[in-house]
Amino acid sequence: MKELPLASRYHSAGAQDMNVHEWRVPRSFGNAIQEYQALRESAGLLDLTFRVRVRVTGADRVSFLQNMLTNDLIALVPGTGCKAIKLDVRGKIEAKVDVLCTDDVLWCDLDPGPAATVLQALQNRVIMEDVALANASEEHTVLSVQGPHAARILDSAGIDISFLDEELKHQNIDVEGTEICVVRRDHTGENGYDLWIPRGVEPLVWSLLSPKAPGAGGDLTLVGFEAFNMRRVEAGIPWHGTEIHEGRFPQEVGLDEGWISYKKGCYLGQETISRIHHMGHVNQVLCGLRVEGNDVPQPGSAVFLRGKEVGKITSSCRSPHLQTPVALALLRRDSAEEKTQLQMGAPEGQAARVVTLPMSK
């Protein structure tokens, strides 16, 4: 497995590891509940280096990706970005893509699971265009400060983010002689910022941020994957491999507003997506479930309404804030109304009710 550049520091802080797409990443630092509370109430530091960053260059880079992705890239100017989706020809999801625009590059930030397939598919579409795509993930370590106090933490560290007033706005900032890229990006349902740090200078940024293991004091808490997952389930943020699979439409998993432009011209998969938007609706939607009892339902478990199967659990956890198990589920549209009472696992199984996303109350 691949090691994170800061792995030794994580292990010194008590990291318990897990495998995420062939990367060894911290599962927790010994107290996932405290890590979760940091993300919800103050600020936590996540290492997102395992994500894949693709550099797209060439004179035709904008027009090429405009024809491949769902959002309007023509509208981007340097320092801005957008969320988009790479679809197949049927309009089904292949990957979520964060696009960042600079003077001479479009950066595509992807989930690691589908990244290799998507990169190859894009390269196969280049015919006569002046476009070059390259996996440049090894150039940066990506540390993400997430939580309601994220901006204050970065300001205290001398990292000015005052001008990053919209999602995916970004700017190169000089930090004690080293240029890093700061991107406004929410991964947990709270405010957040990603720091793209050139490889080899991570210790400098680490010293400025001074992250600590949970319970050790300090403003910024080290956070592992377990707490990260708790917050994103509560927030209703779909992940590839759980909510997002090939064969699902974006509208089924809440990737519509902010992800798809219905005013731009043609793009791969556009006909089906446009038809759904203008003439109909999808048959299933992503919902939150608040679960009765103490057992956390297993992903893949069937969901029933009055004895009839109406969907599947996609993700689940115990919510420390709500003090009950919660889940995300893909449900038939006619079973997804808020407060609908359901059973999980069997027609007479564990009870749950549909709740609005994000699950904050």
C-alpha positions as CSV (number, residue, x, y, z in Angstrom):
1,M,0.0,0.0,0.0
2,K,1.0,3.6,-0.5
3,E,2.1,5.6,2.5
4,L,1.0,9.2,3.0
5,P,4.0,11.7,3.1
6,L,3.0,12.6,6.7
7,A,2.5,9.0,7.8
8,S,5.3,9.1,10.5
9,R,3.7,12.1,12.1
10,Y,0.3,10.4,12.1
11,H,1.7,7.3,13.7
12,S,3.4,9.4,16.4
13,A,0.0,10.8,17.1
14,G,-1.5,7.4,17.6
15,A,-3.0,6.8,14.2
16,Q,-4.8,3.5,13.7
17,D,-4.6,2.7,9.9
18,M,-7.0,1.4,7.3
19,N,-6.8,0.8,3.5
20,V,-8.5,3.4,1.2
21,H,-7.9,2.6,-2.4
22,E,-4.4,1.1,-1.8
23,W,-3.4,4.0,0.5
24,R,-2.7,3.5,4.2
25,V,-4.7,6.3,5.9
26,P,-5.7,7.0,9.5
27,R,-8.9,5.3,10.6
28,S,-8.8,7.3,13.8
29,F,-6.3,8.7,16.3
30,G,-7.8,6.7,19.2
31,N,-11.0,8.6,19.8
32,A,-13.3,8.9,16.8
33,I,-16.0,10.6,18.8
34,Q,-13.8,13.5,19.7
35,E,-12.6,13.7,16.1
36,Y,-16.2,13.8,15.0
37,Q,-17.0,16.6,17.5
38,A,-14.0,18.6,16.2
39,L,-15.5,18.4,12.7
40,R,-18.9,19.4,13.9
41,E,-18.0,22.0,16.5
42,S,-14.5,23.4,15.9
43,A,-12.1,22.2,13.2
44,G,-10.4,19.0,12.2
45,L,-7.5,18.1,9.9
46,L,-8.0,15.4,7.2
47,D,-5.4,14.1,4.8
48,L,-6.9,13.8,1.4
49,T,-3.7,13.0,-0.5
50,F,-5.3,9.7,-1.6
51,R,-7.6,11.6,-4.0
52,V,-6.5,11.9,-7.7
53,R,-5.5,15.2,-9.3
54,V,-5.4,15.3,-13.1
55,R,-3.7,18.2,-14.9
56,V,-5.3,19.2,-18.2
57,T,-3.3,21.5,-20.5
58,G,-3.4,22.6,-24.1
59,A,-5.2,25.3,-26.1
60,D,-8.3,23.2,-26.4
61,R,-8.5,22.1,-22.8
62,V,-11.7,24.1,-21.9
63,S,-13.7,23.2,-25.1
64,F,-12.6,19.5,-24.7
65,L,-13.8,19.2,-21.1
66,Q,-16.9,21.3,-21.9
67,N,-17.9,18.4,-24.1
68,M,-17.1,15.8,-21.6
69,L,-18.5,17.1,-18.3
70,T,-22.0,18.2,-17.1
71,N,-21.2,21.7,-15.9
72,D,-20.4,24.9,-17.8
73,L,-16.6,25.3,-17.9
74,I,-16.7,28.1,-20.4
75,A,-17.9,30.4,-17.5
76,L,-14.8,29.7,-15.4
77,V,-12.1,32.3,-15.0
78,P,-8.7,31.7,-13.2
79,G,-9.2,31.3,-9.5
80,T,-12.7,29.8,-9.8
81,G,-14.0,26.3,-10.1
82,C,-17.1,24.1,-10.4
83,K,-18.4,20.7,-9.5
84,A,-19.2,18.5,-12.4
85,I,-19.9,14.9,-13.4
86,K,-18.3,12.6,-16.0
87,L,-21.1,10.5,-17.5
88,D,-21.2,7.6,-19.9
89,V,-23.1,7.8,-23.2
90,R,-26.3,6.6,-21.3
91,G,-26.2,9.5,-18.9
92,K,-25.0,7.3,-16.0
93,I,-22.4,8.5,-13.5
94,E,-18.7,7.5,-14.0
95,A,-17.3,10.0,-11.5
96,K,-17.7,13.3,-9.7
97,V,-15.1,15.9,-10.7
98,D,-14.0,19.1,-9.0
99,V,-12.6,21.4,-11.7
100,L,-10.2,24.2,-10.8
101,C,-9.3,26.9,-13.4
102,T,-5.9,28.6,-13.5
103,D,-4.3,30.7,-16.2
104,D,-3.0,27.7,-18.2
105,V,-4.3,24.5,-16.5
106,L,-7.6,22.9,-15.7
107,W,-7.2,20.7,-12.6
108,C,-9.6,17.8,-12.2
109,D,-9.9,16.4,-8.6
110,L,-11.5,13.0,-8.6
111,D,-12.4,10.2,-6.2
112,P,-9.7,7.6,-6.4
113,G,-11.9,4.6,-7.2
114,P,-13.0,5.6,-10.7
115,A,-10.1,7.9,-11.5
116,A,-7.9,5.6,-13.6
117,T,-10.9,4.5,-15.7
118,V,-12.1,8.0,-16.2
119,L,-8.7,9.3,-17.1
120,Q,-8.3,6.6,-19.7
121,A,-11.8,7.3,-21.1
122,L,-11.0,11.0,-21.5
123,Q,-7.6,10.3,-23.2
124,N,-9.4,8.0,-25.6
125,R,-11.7,10.8,-26.6
126,V,-8.8,13.1,-27.6
127,I,-8.6,13.0,-31.4
128,M,-7.3,16.1,-33.0
129,E,-7.7,18.5,-30.0
130,D,-4.7,20.2,-28.5
131,V,-5.2,18.6,-25.1
132,A,-2.9,16.7,-22.7
133,L,-4.1,14.9,-19.6
134,A,-1.7,13.6,-16.9
135,N,-2.1,12.2,-13.4
136,A,-0.2,14.7,-11.3
137,S,-1.3,13.4,-7.9
138,E,2.3,12.8,-6.8
139,E,3.1,16.5,-6.9
140,H,1.0,17.5,-3.9
141,T,0.0,16.5,-0.4
142,V,-3.5,17.7,0.3
143,L,-4.5,18.6,3.8
144,S,-8.0,19.7,4.5
145,V,-9.2,21.8,7.4
146,Q,-12.9,21.2,7.9
147,G,-15.4,22.6,10.5
148,P,-17.0,25.8,11.6
149,H,-13.7,27.3,12.8
150,A,-11.7,26.3,9.8
151,A,-11.3,29.9,8.5
152,R,-10.2,31.2,11.9
153,I,-7.6,28.3,12.2
154,L,-6.1,29.2,8.8
155,D,-6.1,32.9,9.6
156,S,-4.3,32.3,12.9
157,A,-1.7,30.3,10.9
158,G,-1.1,33.3,8.6
159,I,-2.9,31.7,5.6
160,D,-5.3,34.4,4.2
161,I,-8.5,32.9,2.9
162,S,-10.7,36.0,3.1
163,F,-11.1,36.3,-0.6
164,L,-12.3,32.6,-1.0
165,D,-16.0,33.5,-0.6
166,E,-17.4,30.7,-2.8
167,E,-17.1,27.0,-3.1
168,L,-14.0,25.9,-5.2
169,K,-12.6,29.4,-5.4
170,H,-8.8,29.0,-5.0
171,Q,-5.6,31.0,-4.8
172,N,-1.9,30.4,-4.7
173,I,-0.6,31.8,-1.4
174,D,3.0,32.4,-0.3
175,V,3.6,30.7,3.1
176,E,7.0,31.6,4.4
177,G,8.5,31.4,0.9
178,T,6.6,28.4,-0.2
179,E,3.6,28.7,-2.6
180,I,0.6,26.5,-1.8
181,C,-2.8,26.5,-3.4
182,V,-5.8,27.0,-1.0
183,V,-9.2,25.8,-2.2
184,R,-12.5,26.4,-0.5
185,R,-14.1,23.0,-0.3
186,D,-16.7,21.5,2.0
187,H,-16.3,17.8,2.5
188,T,-18.3,17.3,5.7
189,G,-21.3,19.6,5.7
190,E,-19.4,22.5,7.4
191,N,-17.1,25.2,6.0
192,G,-13.7,23.8,4.8
193,Y,-10.5,24.4,2.9
194,D,-8.1,22.1,1.0
195,L,-4.4,23.0,1.0
196,W,-2.5,21.7,-2.0
197,I,1.1,21.5,-0.7
198,P,4.1,20.8,-2.9
199,R,5.7,17.5,-1.9
200,G,8.6,17.9,0.5
201,V,7.4,21.1,2.3
202,E,4.6,19.5,4.3
203,P,6.5,20.0,7.6
204,L,6.3,23.7,7.1
205,V,2.5,23.8,6.9
206,W,2.2,21.2,9.6
207,S,4.2,23.5,12.0
208,L,2.0,26.4,11.2
209,L,-1.3,24.5,11.7
210,S,0.0,22.6,14.8
211,P,-2.6,19.8,14.6
212,K,-3.0,17.7,17.7
213,A,-4.4,14.2,18.4
214,P,-7.9,14.3,20.0
215,G,-7.8,15.2,23.7
216,A,-4.3,16.7,23.4
217,G,-5.5,20.3,23.4
218,G,-5.0,22.8,20.6
219,D,-7.4,24.4,18.1
220,L,-7.0,21.9,15.3
221,T,-7.7,18.2,15.9
222,L,-6.3,15.3,13.7
223,V,-9.2,13.4,12.2
224,G,-9.4,10.0,10.7
225,F,-11.6,8.3,8.1
226,E,-14.1,7.0,10.6
227,A,-15.1,10.4,11.9
228,F,-15.0,11.8,8.4
229,N,-17.5,9.2,7.3
230,M,-19.8,10.0,10.2
231,R,-20.1,13.6,9.3
232,R,-20.5,13.1,5.6
233,V,-23.4,10.5,6.2
234,E,-25.1,13.1,8.4
235,A,-24.6,15.7,5.7
236,G,-25.9,13.4,3.0
237,I,-22.8,13.7,0.8
238,P,-22.7,10.7,-1.6
239,W,-19.4,8.8,-2.0
240,H,-18.3,6.7,-4.9
241,G,-18.6,3.0,-4.1
242,T,-21.4,3.5,-1.7
243,E,-24.1,5.9,-3.0
244,I,-22.5,6.4,-6.4
245,H,-22.1,3.4,-8.8
246,E,-22.0,3.1,-12.5
247,G,-25.6,2.6,-13.6
248,R,-27.0,5.5,-11.5
249,F,-28.2,8.8,-12.8
250,P,-26.9,12.0,-11.0
251,Q,-30.4,13.0,-10.0
252,E,-30.8,9.8,-8.1
253,V,-28.0,10.7,-5.6
254,G,-28.7,14.4,-5.3
255,L,-26.0,15.5,-7.9
256,D,-28.2,17.9,-9.8
257,E,-28.3,21.6,-8.7
258,G,-24.7,23.0,-8.8
259,W,-23.4,19.9,-10.7
260,I,-25.3,20.1,-14.0
261,S,-25.8,23.0,-16.4
262,Y,-29.1,22.8,-18.4
263,K,-28.1,25.8,-20.5
264,K,-24.8,24.7,-22.0
265,G,-24.5,22.9,-25.3
266,C,-24.1,19.2,-25.8
267,Y,-21.9,17.0,-23.7
268,L,-21.4,13.2,-23.3
269,G,-24.7,11.8,-21.8
270,Q,-26.5,15.1,-22.1
271,E,-29.6,13.9,-23.9
272,T,-30.8,11.5,-21.2
273,I,-30.0,14.0,-18.4
274,S,-31.9,16.8,-20.2
275,R,-34.9,14.5,-20.8
276,I,-35.1,13.6,-17.1
277,H,-34.9,17.3,-16.1
278,H,-37.5,18.6,-18.5
279,M,-39.9,15.7,-19.1
280,G,-39.8,13.4,-16.1
281,H,-38.1,12.3,-12.9
282,V,-35.9,9.4,-11.6
283,N,-37.6,6.5,-10.0
284,Q,-35.4,6.4,-6.9
285,V,-33.8,9.1,-4.7
286,L,-31.2,9.4,-2.0
287,C,-32.7,9.8,1.5
288,G,-31.7,10.1,5.1
289,L,-33.0,7.5,7.6
290,R,-33.1,7.9,11.4
291,V,-33.1,4.5,12.8
292,E,-34.8,3.2,16.0
293,G,-32.9,1.0,18.4
294,N,-29.1,0.6,18.8
295,D,-28.1,-1.6,15.9
296,V,-26.5,0.2,12.9
297,P,-28.0,-1.3,9.7
298,Q,-25.5,-2.8,7.3
299,P,-25.0,-1.3,3.8
300,G,-26.8,-3.3,1.2
301,S,-29.7,-4.2,3.6
302,A,-33.1,-4.0,2.0
303,V,-35.6,-1.4,3.0
304,F,-39.3,-2.2,3.2
305,L,-42.6,-0.2,3.2
306,R,-45.7,-2.2,4.3
307,G,-43.9,-5.4,3.5
308,K,-42.7,-4.4,0.0
309,E,-39.0,-3.8,-0.7
310,V,-38.5,-0.1,-1.8
311,G,-34.8,0.4,-1.6
312,K,-31.4,-0.4,-0.1
313,I,-29.1,1.1,2.6
314,T,-26.0,2.6,1.0
315,S,-24.1,3.9,4.1
316,S,-24.7,4.0,7.8
317,C,-23.1,4.9,11.2
318,R,-24.1,5.8,14.7
319,S,-24.5,9.6,15.0
320,P,-22.9,10.9,18.2
321,H,-24.9,14.1,17.8
322,L,-28.3,12.5,17.3
323,Q,-27.4,9.6,19.6
324,T,-29.0,7.1,17.3
325,P,-28.0,5.1,14.2
326,V,-28.5,6.9,10.9
327,A,-28.3,5.8,7.3
328,L,-28.4,6.9,3.7
329,A,-30.6,4.9,1.4
330,L,-31.7,4.9,-2.2
331,L,-35.5,4.6,-2.1
332,R,-38.3,4.5,-4.6
333,R,-39.5,8.0,-5.1
334,D,-43.0,7.2,-3.8
335,S,-41.5,5.9,-0.5
336,A,-39.2,8.9,0.1
337,E,-41.5,11.4,1.7
338,E,-40.2,12.8,5.0
339,K,-41.5,10.9,8.1
340,T,-42.4,7.8,6.2
341,Q,-42.0,4.8,8.5
342,L,-39.9,2.0,7.1
343,Q,-38.4,-1.4,8.1
344,M,-34.9,-2.5,7.3
345,G,-33.5,-6.0,6.7
346,A,-36.9,-7.7,6.6
347,P,-40.6,-6.7,6.3
348,E,-40.9,-6.8,10.1
349,G,-37.3,-5.6,10.7
350,Q,-35.7,-2.7,12.5
351,A,-37.8,0.5,12.2
352,A,-36.6,3.8,10.7
353,R,-38.2,6.9,9.3
354,V,-37.2,9.2,6.4
355,V,-35.6,12.5,7.4
356,T,-34.5,15.5,5.5
357,L,-30.8,15.8,4.5
358,P,-28.6,17.0,6.1
359,M,-29.5,15.1,9.3
360,S,-28.8,18.0,11.7
361,K,-31.6,17.7,14.2
